Amino acid sequence: TLFQSEQGGHEQVVLCQDRASGLKAVIAIHSTALGPALGGTRFYPYATEEAAVADALNLARGMSYKNAMAGLDHGGGKAVIIGDPEKIKSEELLLAYGRFVASLGGRYVTACDVGTYVADMDVVARENRWTTGRSPENGGAGDSSVLTAFGVFQGMRASAQHLWGAPTLRGRTVGVAGVGKVGHILVEHLLEDGAQVVITDVREDSVRRITDKHPEITAVADTETLIRLPELDVYAPCALGGALNDGTVPVVTAKVVCGAANNQLAHPGVEKDLADRGILYAPDYVVNAGGVIQVADELHGFDFDRCKAKAAKIYDTTLAIFARAKTDGIPPAAAADRIAEQRIAEARGAL
Ligand code: NAI
């Protein structure tokens, strides 16, 4: 059912249709307890309208947790536009979407996600004051991967501190799967810290961009090879979701998993399988929050140093999660959920 009484219950779900431009969108607001709901706009050819609604609800709920954990005064929301962006994306459609965002009067703040880009947000922003992820020329902060990578690196340092007693990857071997916008910057942080880095990517040019610059870095054929390397200390999934599943968890040699990819756990229960194998998992939505920290800051006039200071706190947050996991005897992913739920519940009580 759409109306639920427990944590899963959403505050508001809006169906948006503009016949002239062909826009069909769903805006889901999970919670505004901590502040205006913040989350990106996904543009995707969903097979059915039901699938689009389900995805919007799910993603909006995830944003409540991510924003709460990042210490932002924002609740969770997400929008999906139904259709193939290659075929139907147009200025008219984005402007129509922008007017729906405007109609919510600031209850929902939007940004980029899969299928939408900085240039699109520049168009959406023409219709409202609640669009982030814009280009610097339009008052935005631009590409968020710099701070995302920085935040993931902080999560990894915290993992090293928890497991090995020092907040550094010096002398450790780190495998980065996916060296795109975020992964390639993460590699630079790791090298600077004195780690050995092994990479893999399905794109030849992404790999070459790194190995040309840093010949000491080893590239392996695929992720299956990477996660089985006997010398691997840390595995950083930085490509797509679902990296941790029934096929990969039993063979991962690393003692730590910490990466940028969203939705790394393929299904509920994987977090326990990792813990049972003695693998320390730094929850994805905690360590990859640098991007959302950046877009939230845009609303207040972007300041890189202020954002970097906030993203640096991911180190303390990750350590606090590991400590809570130990105290409560639960996996870190469950501990993160508990801490986030607590913050949201406290805000609800204070309203
Ligand atoms: P990207 O598209 O620039 O990079 C992804 C890289 O992974 C590409 O180079 C691609 O070729 C590679 N890849 C795809 N499938 C692969 C496979 N099976 N094996 C190995 N490599 C593969 O994306 P970006 O922005 O770097 O994001 C990476 C992940 O981090 C995504 O899951 C994204 O949702 C997540 N994320 C990104 C944020 C950002 O600020 N860019 C913020 C929070 C999360």
Boltz pocket constraint, residues with backbone or C-beta under 6 A from the ligand:
constraints:
  - pocket:
      binder: B
      contacts: [[A, 144], [A, 145], [A, 146], [A, 148], [A, 177], [A, 178], [A, 179], [A, 180], [A, 181], [A, 182], [A, 183], [A, 200], [A, 201], [A, 202], [A, 203], [A, 206], [A, 223], [A, 237], [A, 238], [A, 239], [A, 240], [A, 241], [A, 260], [A, 261], [A, 262], [A, 288], [A, 289], [A, 291], [A, 292]]
      max_distance: 6.0
